[in-house]
Structure formats: C-alpha cells, structure tokens
Amino acid sequence: MSGSLNKVLLIGNLGRDPELKSTPSGQQVARFSVATTETWKNQAGEKQSKTEWHNIVVWGKQAEIAEKYLRKGKQVMIEGRIQYREYTDQAGVKKTACDIRCDNFVMLGRMDDSGPRDGGYSRGGAQEAEDHGAPSPAAGGSFPDDDIPF
C-alpha cells in the first residue's frame, strides 16, 4: 500500500438535480450537491443539528446516469474522493473549491412515480442490484422465511 488513502463515503439527500455538461473533448460531467445532517443533544438535552453541503462531480457514463435518474431531495450514497481545485472568480480573486469526485453512487430510499427524466423506469443508479441466483419477488419468486435477513 502506498501509505495514503483519499476515500469518501457520504449518505445524504440531493440539494439539486444534476446538471450535465460536456467538456470541449466531448467528456460528460455532471455536478450536483448533497446535504448530510448530523444530529445530537446538547448538555441541556436539546436536539441540535448541523447540515454540511458537499459539491459532487461525476464523469463519463455515470454522469449521464446521474442526470437521468437522480432528483433533488432523493437519498443517495456517494463513494469517491476529495479533490481541490483553484479558480479565479469574476472579480479576479483566486479561490479554492473542494469537490467530491464520485466514483460510484447508489440511489437509496423508496422509488416513486418520478422515474427518469425520459419517462422510463430503473431499479438503480450507477450500480444495479446484483443477481446472486436468489429468486426475485418481482419475477414471481419468493424468499424462504429463513433467508430474510431481518
């Protein structure tokens, strides 16, 4: 091992729909934000919370999938790494931004009627459920009671 690791795992809610753009070379890139909220009780027993906003960047085919299926408010798990970038704002001031470069995402929570933007239907985002040979209730199969993990 190289002695260092840059890995991020976030579970939160989308703050806005992904915005898909293309680079001059034709590479697809999607950007969106994810909110994570920490809650705790202070010394007086009062509930406190703090929300952190994370800028997410997704590239390639996953960017297209994100734009098609992810929606503001939906829960998502993001796996990736921290990247810093420098830019100059409109006033000519140099600034640094922190992004999460998404390597993989999984849509969480319940599916509803919103579906993808083109009106189709999908079970997942960039990572579809794997078939391990178990019968699928959707395919008319059933799970034996002792195989249910809860």
Secondary structure, DSSP 4 states (H G I P E B T S, - for coil): --S----EEEEEEESS--EEEE-TTS-EEEEEEEEEEEEEE-TTS-EEEEEEEEEEEEETHHHHHHHHH--TT-EEEEEEEEEEEEEE-TTS-EEEEEEEEEEEEEE-S---TT--TTS---S-SSSPPP--SPPPGGGT----GGG---
